[in-house]
Amino acid sequence: MENPEGLRSCPTRADGGAALIAHQITQAHCQKRQREHFHKCPTCVHYNPRAVETPTLEKPAGGESRPVASAAP
């Protein structure tokens, strides 16, 4: 399911499974929930510590991919 622009599904499970109950929230609300230690955050793909740990592939001008750590929002 596609999220409307500016919204994300909370939680978006990192293991790819479907969340029993999910809500559409803004990135600002997502960050607020993380600061307040919302109980579903550690299993979410948008969880800040997970985003820092998980490398993403960046393609430089030469076309060769290399892993880099993504920055937390």
C-alpha positions in Angstrom: 0.0 0.0 0.0 1.3 3.4 -1.0 1.3 6.2 1.6 0.0 9.6 0.8 2.8 12.2 0.2 4.3 13.3 3.5 2.9 10.4 5.5 4.4 7.1 6.6 2.8 4.0 8.0 3.4 3.6 11.8 4.9 1.2 12.3 6.5 0.0 9.1 7.9 -3.2 10.3 11.6 -3.8 9.5 11.0 -7.5 9.0 8.5 -6.8 6.2 5.6 -8.2 8.1 2.2 -6.5 8.3 1.5 -4.5 11.4 -1.7 -5.6 13.2 -2.7 -1.9 13.7 -1.0 0.8 11.7 -1.6 4.5 11.3 -0.6 7.1 8.7 1.5 9.8 10.5 3.8 12.7 9.5 7.5 12.4 9.9 7.3 15.0 12.7 4.8 12.8 14.6 7.1 9.8 14.0 10.0 11.6 15.6 7.8 12.7 18.5 6.8 9.1 19.1 10.4 8.0 19.0 11.4 10.7 21.6 8.6 9.5 23.8 9.7 5.8 23.5 6.5 4.6 21.8 6.5 0.8 22.2 6.3 0.0 18.5 9.3 2.1 17.4 12.1 -0.5 17.9 10.5 -2.8 15.4 10.0 0.0 12.8 12.1 0.6 9.7 12.0 4.4 10.5 13.5 3.9 14.0 16.5 6.3 14.2 19.1 3.9 15.6 18.2 1.3 12.9 18.6 4.0 10.2 22.1 4.8 11.4 23.1 1.1 11.6 21.7 0.0 8.2 24.0 0.9 5.3 22.4 2.0 2.1 24.0 1.8 -1.4 25.2 5.1 -2.8 26.1 5.4 -6.5 28.8 7.8 -7.2 29.3 9.4 -10.6 31.5 6.5 -11.8 28.5 4.1 -11.4 30.1 1.8 -8.8 28.0 1.1 -5.7 29.5 1.3 -2.2 27.8 0.9 1.2 27.5 4.0 3.3 25.7 4.6 6.6 22.6 6.7 6.2 22.2 9.7 8.5 19.3 9.9 11.0 16.7 12.5 10.3 
